[in-house]
Amino acid sequence: MKNRVRNLLLVVMPFVGLSLASCGRGDGPPLYPVHGKVMYKGEPAAGATVILRRQDAEPNTTPLVPAGQVDDAGDFTVAVDERGDGAPAGKYAVLIQWRKRSEGGAEPKPAPSPAAKKGRRVVSIDKPELIPDRLEGRFMNPDTTPFHVEVKPGENNVDAFDITKAPAQQPAASRVNKSVSG
């Protein structure tokens, strides 16, 4: 009996090792660079957060959530946690929140979620009330945001997002990326 168990382990263990080795950073779909700009009343929306919410994900999968911070020039590049810059190819709703700054200019701390209290890093796209948002959550609903992109293989430079008007006042036309060959 012991020999059977040992033989079974000798056969199964290499496959377990290969399975665990394939769970690293290189796993998952390839990421393609995505760059863009966010403007408010003609000025850069410095400090705003751009989140891409997958619209065409396979059922019963957990899609990656690419996100990026808008810099002082209004530019952003999205990344997926430790995997790096970019987003998998696909269609996305673009969610934008712009946290309020305190009088001293520092970003306020979000109200801690139960997961954050346990030390886990959390990006909440379903509960914009956890982070004070000067846009009041107007661009945080994937069903009503006027902004959409399609990430394609290669470099993706999307048109600027103008967050001056509320979603109901903006055209609902999808944003199409401008692929850069090379």
RACORQUI-V803902 format. One line per field, one symbol per residue. phi: phi as a letter, one per 20 degrees, with the letter a starting at -180 (. if undefined). A space follows every 50 residues. Layout:
phi: ???
This chain:
phi: .fffffffffefggfffffffeeefffoffddgccabccclmdfegnfdd cedgddfffmcdffdfbbdeefenebcebdkffofobffqdceedcccff effeneffefffegfffenefcdedecfffcgcfelmfdddfedfedbcd edgofcdeffedefefgfeefeffedfdfdep
